């Protein structure tokens, strides 16, 4: 009898339409279960909280001892604070690959001019492939170099913690 009703529904509505209806019904049921799960509060094991500790004997001095944070050790701090995380652990001087990298970056830089703007020295450096960049003392330019000092006809920069001078 059930098989005859299913065949009749397939003949009347088509198999794909019945499959869509079944999927929509299943999705509606899952959504309803999810909403029901969110609507009901979570229950703890016993439902009670133990607050039997005696707080009347706490003085201000004793409270500061309780609330005093532990002094962290050097090992604990080194796990959290990592100065120089993205810097080389050893100096890159006197290493052939580092020297080649520094020379490659330096070859892409050309000092165009130095001028004073608002009483502050400004240098314009042409970076091959990027274009002309305005630099002031302390600026980090395109993650390639940092400007340390600007003189009358030259600027001092650092490339990977290595001091380099660009001149006009």
N, C-alpha and C positions, 0 to 999 in steps of 0.2 A: 504494500500500500504506500509506504514511504517512497519507494523507488518510482512508482507511477507519478506521484506528486512532483518529484524532482525532475522527471522527464518532461512533465507538463510545463514546469517553470522554465526549463531550458528551451523548450519549443516556443513558449510565449515571449520570453525576454532575451534569450541568447546566453551562451556560456560566459562570454567576456563581461557582460553586464552583471551577471550573478557573481562573478569573481570580484568585480569592483565593489559590489554591495557587501560581500563577505569581508573584504579587506577594510572597508570603511567601518563596518560594525566592529571588527577587531580593534582598529585604531581608536574608536570611540570608547571601547571598554578599557583599553590600556590608559587612555587619558583620564578617564573617570577614576581608575584605581590610583593613578599618580596624584590626582587632586585630593582624593580621600586620604592618601598617605601623608600629604602635606597638611591637611586640615586637622588631623588628629595629633595631639601632642605626644612627644616621646615620654615614656614612663621610666623612672629609675627603679632600681631593684627594690628598695625599702620605702621610698617616698618620704623619708624623714631625714633631717640634717642634725648632726650632733654638735651642739654648741655648749657643751658642759665645761669648757675651760674657764678658769677663774681669771678675770681681767681686772679685778678690783685691786690687786697687789702690785700693779705695774706703775712704776714711778717714771718721771721724765728722763732721768739718767739711765734707767734700765731700758726704757723704750728706745733711746738712741743706740744702745748696745745691740738691741734686737734688730733694729732697722739698719745698722751699719753694714754697708756692702763689703764683701770680701775683697781684699786687695788681689787683683789678678796677677798671676805669675807671668814671666816673660814669654813662656811657651804658649800660654792661653792667649796673650795679646798677639803673638805672631800668627796665630791661626786666623784672627779677625782682621788685624791691620797688617797689610803687606806693602810697605813702602817700596817703591821701585818694582812693582809687580810686572810692569811692561817694559822695564829697562834691563839692559844687559847686566848680569851679575858681576862680570869682570870688565875692566876697561877694554875698549876695542882698538886701542892703539897698538901698533906693532903686530897687527894681524893682517895677513895679505888680503883676505876676503873683505875685511872691514875697510881697509885702505882703498880697495877697488870700488867698493860701494860708495864711499865718501867721495872719491874722485869722479865717479859716474854722476852723482848728484851735483857736485860742484861744476861739472862740465855743462850741465843743463841750466845753470844760473849765470846771468850777466847783469852787472850793475849798470843801470842806464843813467840815473842822475840822483843827486842829493840836493835837497832844498829845505827851507825852513817854512813851516806852516804853523801859524798861531804861536810862534816862539818855540816850537818843538821841531827838532830835526826829523825829516822824513826821507826815506830812500825809496826809489822805484827800481824793482828788480824784475827783469824779464825771465820767466821760467819757460823753457822750451816745451811746447805742446800745451801750455796753459795760458800764457800771455803775461801782461804787465801787472805786477802786484805792488801796492803801496804798503810800506813797512815802517813801523815805528819801533822804538826800543821796547823789548819785551813781547813783541808779536810773534806768534807761531804761525808760519805761513805754509799752507797746504800740507801739513804734516811732514814737510821736508826739512825745515830748519827753523831756528829761533834766533831773532835778532838780539845781540848782546849790547852792541855799541855802534853809534853812527858818528864817524869823524867827518872832516872836511871833504876828503876824496876817497874814503873807503868805509866799509861797514864790517863789523866783526859778527859772525854768526856761529851757531853750533849745529853741526850735522851729526846726529847719533852721538851726542856728548863729546864731539871733537871740534875744537875751535878752528874756524876757517875765516880768512879775510878775503873779501871781494873788493877790488879796486876799480876806479874809473879808468 
